[in-house]
Structure formats: C-alpha cells, structure tokens
Amino acid sequence: MGARVVLTRESDEDVTLDERTAIANHNNADIFVSVHLNASRSSMASGSETYFLNHQATDSEARAAATQENGVLPVEAAKGGDGSPDVQMILWELAQAEYLQDSSQLAESIQSELNGLYDIQDRGIKQAPFRVLIGARMPAVLVEVGFISNKEEEKKLNSDSFQNAIAGSLFRAISAFIRSYEKKVSPVTGGGGPG
C-alpha cells in the first residue's frame, strides 16, 4: 500500500486505551483501527462486528460491549457528578464528528471484508462510546474479529491460517478505504481522461 503502519504494541504488554489513541494522534495517523477479540457470557455468541464512535450506543449489546471495554458504564462516564453531560465527552464527540462519515465508511469496508471470510457470522456495524475511539483525530473504528468465549471460534482464532485470513481481510478493507478516501480528498483535475 505504501503506507507506514504504527502498532500500539508488538508484544504482550498492557497499553491503556487512552495511550493507544494518543499513539495514533502523536503519529498523525490517517486512520485508526483498534483490533479486539470479543467475549460473552453466552458461549454461543460468535461473529465479527465493527464499531465507530457515538455517545449513544446502537443497542443494548453495543452499550454492554462498550461498558465492558471501557471499564465504566458509558452513560455514567458521559455525565458529570450532577447528571449533566460531561463537557470533555461532548468536545471529543464534536471533534470526531468531522470524521463520522469516514469512520462509517471504514467500518463498512472492514465489516464487508470480514463477512467474506468462511463461516463468520455478520454481527454488523454499530456505534458505541468506546473510550479507545474518543479523542482520535482521524477516521477511527474498533473491530471485534471474533469471540474467545466460543470454543469453536477460539480454536479458529488460535490458528495461523485464520489469523492470516483476518489480516488479509483488514488489509483489503483498509486499502479500499484509502483508495476511496484519496479520490475524495484529491479529485482529478484537468481536462484529460483517466491516467
């Protein structure tokens, strides 16, 4: 792709949610993709889903996922002690609003590619107040590639071939998004044909 990739970590170390976003901002990233493994109390839950930021979760499952990931109830996190909306959350949401459409398109591209993988349930594209997405100054998504709480899916997620398939899907989705994004921000000028 000719892109420079910056990983938030290359080993099994803990990097806080805020640090991950800060790394993307510090490196002036064009996009931010946070890749996660999902878990559920139901051992039957399976599939992939892609999120982009909104302080109002799409549904109760999206709200629960954000709650678990954030470590606090998003609705409460977005409120001050007197129950009024927290100014910080509103400011970050306004900053991210500039990238809302692009984040939505990136989520669509990624989810579409993941849906093409063999035997992966499509859990769709959702919005939720994930802390890792708050403060990103670029199109940003969180991708749940599968459930480690599902024995069958955990087995697939542990295989090199499935990990490579997921990586390939993410690569294709990001490449397609970048091509589309570059066309939008750098329209062809002049009277000549394609070239």
GITAGI-V515168 format. One line per field, one symbol per residue. ss: DSSP state (H for helix, E for strand, L for the rest). phi: phi as a letter, one per 40 degrees, with the letter a starting at -180 (. if undefined). psi: psi as a letter, one per 20 degrees, with the letter a starting at -180 (. if undefined). A space follows every 10 residues. Layout:
ss->???
phi->???
psi->???
This chain:
ss->LLLLLLLLLL LLLLLLHHHH HHHHHHLLLL EEEEEEEELL LLLLLLLEEE EEELLLLLLH HHHHHHHHHH LLLHHHHLEL LLLLELHHHH HHHHHHHLLH HHHHHHHHHH HHHHHLLLLL LEEEEEEELL HHHLLLLLEE EEEEEEELLL HHHHHHHLLH HHHHHHHHHH HHHHHHHHHH HHHHHLLLLL LLLLL
phi->.gbcbbccab acbcbcdccc cccccccfcc abbbcbbcaa cccccahbab bbcacccdac ccccccdccc gacdccccbc ccgcdccdcc ccccccddbd cccccccccc ccccccccgb cccgbbbacc dcccgcbada bbbccibccb dccccccccd ccccccdccc ccccdccccc cccccbccbg cccca
psi->ikqppoqiqj rmqppqghhg hhggghjlqh qpooprprqq hpiiprrqqp qrppioqgah ggghghgggh iqohghhjqa hjiqqphggg ghhgghhhjg ghhghggggg hgghhiqpkp poiaprqrmp hhipiplrpp qppoiroiio gghggghiph hhghgggggg gggggggggg ghhgimqprr iraq.
